[in-house]
Amino acid sequence: MLVREAVVLLALTVTFQLEVSWVVSSNYQTTDKETHPIYVRTKPYS
């Protein structure tokens, strides 16, 4: 049970960090926005 909770927490942390980096790159128009994996997957050439 404890191991499973740790895995879930780790997964949520990674997902949260990815979302934060996507939001930051979208808000501040960073030069590497086009190469961000989430941005490329969700909004290709938009």
RAKACOR-V922452 format. One record per pair of residues at least 4 apart in sequence whose C-alpha atoms are under 6 Angstrom apart, sorted by the first residue. I is the first residue (numbers start at 1). J is the second residue. D is the distance in Angstrom with one decimal. If there is no record, write none. Layout:
{{I J D} {I J D}}
This chain:
{{12 16 6.0} {25 29 5.5} {25 30 5.3} {25 33 5.7} {39 43 5.6} {40 44 5.0}}
